Amino acid sequence: MVRHTFYALCRTSTYCIEPERLRAKNVLARVQKGLKGVLYIEGGWQTMADALKTLAIDAGVIVMNHQSVDSVKKNEFILSLNNGEKLDASYVISTVGPEQTSSLVGGAEETSLDTWKKRVKPVYAACLDVSLRHLPHPNEQFAIGIDQHILFTNQSRAASVSEDGSSVISRSVSVLIILASPLYL
């Protein structure tokens, strides 16, 4: 039971369903931080995303919605979009896994991107946020899976994450394989 509880803490703190593949020093550091508590963002994650987008636009970033990248020319950061348009970028941030990122960059096998792709194992999570007018069991705020990574938490207890004051509960499950969507700008 103690081992399963410890592994549950490791999985939750690292977002890794195979903590035995990680260095003990790194896992223990994450568990120690996790045991000190977490911060929930007032207004939810969208608040932070909106603020970041505003800062980026104010700094001169051009945000393009609903455009996917077909390829990235290495060294010059020229992006070819799915509509045929080409963009010259100073920086490129990829939000997909290492395999798909590497496939987008022509000549990636000659770069550190290829080494990165071969060495890392991406972590994916399936998350479900549910908004409830009231909790069916208000005293149950948190649950963690002992033998598999399942986490339930009532985020509304720590921060206002809905506009109308309803409770938002979150359930997450770490998964090994998930199909990633194309890189969107």
C-alpha positions as CSV (number, residue, x, y, z in Angstrom):
1,M,0.0,0.0,0.0
2,V,2.8,2.4,0.9
3,R,4.6,1.8,-2.4
4,H,1.4,2.3,-4.4
5,T,0.7,5.6,-2.6
6,F,4.2,6.8,-3.2
7,Y,3.9,5.9,-6.9
8,A,0.6,7.7,-7.1
9,L,2.3,10.9,-5.6
10,C,5.1,10.4,-8.1
11,R,2.8,10.1,-11.1
12,T,0.7,13.1,-10.0
13,S,3.8,15.3,-9.3
14,T,5.7,14.5,-12.5
15,Y,2.8,13.8,-15.0
16,C,4.6,10.6,-15.9
17,I,2.9,7.3,-15.7
18,E,6.3,5.5,-15.6
19,P,8.2,7.3,-12.7
20,E,10.6,4.4,-12.6
21,R,12.1,5.7,-15.9
22,L,13.0,9.0,-14.3
23,R,16.0,9.9,-12.1
24,A,15.0,9.5,-8.4
25,K,16.5,12.9,-7.6
26,N,14.2,14.6,-10.1
27,V,11.1,12.7,-9.0
28,L,11.7,13.4,-5.3
29,A,12.2,17.1,-6.0
30,R,8.9,17.2,-7.9
31,V,7.1,15.3,-5.1
32,Q,8.5,17.6,-2.5
33,K,7.2,20.6,-4.5
34,G,3.9,19.0,-5.0
35,L,3.4,18.2,-1.3
36,K,3.7,22.0,-0.6
37,G,0.5,22.6,-2.6
38,V,-0.3,23.9,-6.0
39,L,-1.6,27.3,-7.2
40,Y,-4.8,27.6,-9.1
41,I,-5.3,30.6,-11.4
42,E,-8.1,32.9,-10.6
43,G,-10.4,32.8,-13.6
44,G,-8.9,29.5,-14.8
45,W,-6.1,28.7,-17.4
46,Q,-7.9,30.8,-20.1
47,T,-7.1,33.9,-18.0
48,M,-3.4,33.2,-18.3
49,A,-3.7,32.3,-22.0
50,D,-5.5,35.5,-22.8
51,A,-3.0,37.6,-20.8
52,L,-0.1,35.9,-22.6
53,K,-1.7,36.5,-26.0
54,T,-2.3,40.2,-25.2
55,L,1.4,40.6,-24.1
56,A,2.5,38.8,-27.3
57,I,0.4,41.1,-29.6
58,D,1.6,44.2,-27.7
59,A,5.2,43.0,-28.4
60,G,4.4,42.7,-32.1
61,V,3.6,39.0,-32.5
62,I,1.1,38.2,-35.2
63,V,-1.4,35.6,-34.1
64,M,-3.0,33.5,-36.8
65,N,-5.9,31.2,-35.9
66,H,-6.9,28.1,-37.8
67,Q,-3.7,27.8,-39.8
68,S,-1.6,24.7,-39.8
69,V,2.1,24.4,-40.7
70,D,3.1,21.9,-43.4
71,S,6.8,22.5,-43.0
72,V,9.5,24.6,-41.4
73,K,12.7,25.4,-43.3
74,K,15.6,25.0,-40.7
75,N,18.1,27.8,-40.1
76,E,15.8,30.4,-41.8
77,F,12.5,29.6,-40.0
78,I,10.4,29.9,-43.1
79,L,7.1,28.3,-42.4
80,S,4.9,26.9,-45.2
81,L,1.3,26.9,-44.2
82,N,-1.4,24.5,-45.5
83,N,-3.0,27.3,-47.5
84,G,0.3,27.8,-49.5
85,E,1.3,31.0,-47.8
86,K,5.0,31.3,-46.6
87,L,5.9,33.1,-43.4
88,D,9.3,34.3,-42.2
89,A,9.6,33.9,-38.4
90,S,12.3,34.8,-35.9
91,Y,11.2,32.0,-33.6
92,V,9.1,28.9,-33.8
93,I,7.3,27.3,-30.9
94,S,6.0,23.8,-31.5
95,T,3.1,22.6,-29.5
96,V,3.1,19.0,-30.8
97,G,5.3,16.1,-29.8
98,P,8.9,15.5,-30.8
99,E,8.1,13.1,-33.6
100,Q,5.7,15.4,-35.4
101,T,7.9,18.5,-34.8
102,S,10.9,16.7,-36.3
103,S,8.8,15.7,-39.4
104,L,7.9,19.3,-40.0
105,V,11.5,20.5,-40.1
106,G,13.3,19.7,-43.3
107,G,16.8,18.3,-42.5
108,A,15.9,17.8,-38.9
109,E,18.0,14.6,-38.8
110,E,21.1,16.8,-39.0
111,T,20.2,18.8,-35.9
112,S,19.8,18.5,-32.2
113,L,16.0,18.1,-32.8
114,D,16.7,14.6,-34.1
115,T,18.6,13.7,-30.9
116,W,15.8,15.2,-28.8
117,K,13.2,13.2,-30.7
118,K,15.1,9.9,-30.1
119,R,15.8,10.5,-26.4
120,V,12.5,11.8,-25.1
121,K,9.2,10.2,-24.5
122,P,6.3,12.7,-24.7
123,V,3.8,12.9,-21.9
124,Y,0.2,13.3,-22.8
125,A,-2.9,13.7,-20.6
126,A,-6.6,13.4,-21.3
127,C,-8.4,16.0,-19.2
128,L,-12.0,16.7,-18.6
129,D,-13.3,19.8,-16.8
130,V,-16.9,19.7,-15.7
131,S,-18.9,22.6,-14.5
132,L,-21.5,21.8,-11.8
133,R,-24.1,24.1,-10.2
134,H,-23.3,22.3,-6.9
135,L,-21.2,19.4,-5.9
136,P,-23.1,16.1,-5.3
137,H,-20.8,15.3,-2.4
138,P,-19.4,18.7,-1.2
139,N,-17.0,17.1,1.3
140,E,-15.2,15.1,-1.4
141,Q,-12.7,17.5,-2.9
142,F,-9.8,15.3,-4.2
143,A,-9.2,11.7,-5.3
144,I,-6.1,10.0,-6.6
145,G,-5.7,6.6,-8.3
146,I,-3.5,4.2,-6.4
147,D,-2.8,1.7,-9.1
148,Q,-3.2,3.9,-12.2
149,H,-2.9,7.6,-12.9
150,I,-6.4,9.1,-12.3
151,L,-6.7,12.4,-10.5
152,F,-9.9,14.3,-9.5
153,T,-9.8,17.7,-8.0
154,N,-12.3,20.5,-7.2
155,Q,-10.4,23.5,-8.5
156,S,-13.2,25.9,-7.5
157,R,-12.4,25.4,-3.9
158,A,-9.0,27.2,-4.3
159,A,-9.9,29.8,-7.0
160,S,-12.8,31.2,-8.9
161,V,-12.6,29.4,-12.3
162,S,-16.1,30.0,-13.6
163,E,-18.0,33.2,-14.4
164,D,-21.2,32.2,-12.6
165,G,-19.7,30.8,-9.4
166,S,-20.4,27.1,-10.3
167,S,-17.9,24.5,-9.2
168,V,-15.4,23.2,-11.8
169,I,-14.1,19.7,-11.2
170,S,-11.2,18.3,-13.2
171,R,-10.4,14.7,-14.0
172,S,-7.1,13.8,-15.7
173,V,-5.7,10.5,-16.9
174,S,-2.2,10.2,-18.3
175,V,-2.1,8.2,-21.5
176,L,0.8,6.8,-23.5
177,I,-0.6,7.4,-27.0
178,I,-2.7,10.3,-28.3
179,L,-3.0,11.6,-31.8
180,A,-1.7,15.2,-31.9
181,S,-3.3,17.8,-34.1
182,P,-1.2,19.7,-36.7
183,L,0.9,22.6,-35.4
184,Y,-1.4,25.6,-35.3
185,L,-0.2,29.2,-35.2
